[in-house]
């Protein structure tokens, strides 16, 4: 099973450099079309989607996901949202806390 990321083209390049399978999408329509393709392929365990493209990826492909547990669909914050906040460290800490339920300090 694979992991994929759908994000703005510039952000997708970063995920590619990190070794993940990533797809660029410039519009919500492009993101939804790519997400539909990935869900239908049945090869993916996790698909993360930039929340500025699709805030609720599960709702976007609700019909395709009926009766299925995989892939897990995850909305992630894009770089634009992260850097609009003047306190980036606090923003990232809150994002991690919301996602996994507790703080991690490195």
PyMOL commands that set and color helices and strands:
alter all, ss='L'
color gray80, all
select helices_A, chain A and resi 9-17+28-41+57-60+62-65+79-84+88-100
alter helices_A, ss='H'
color red, helices_A
select strands_A, chain A and resi 2-7+21-24+44-50+72-76
alter strands_A, ss='S'
color yellow, strands_A
deselect
rebuild
show_as cartoon
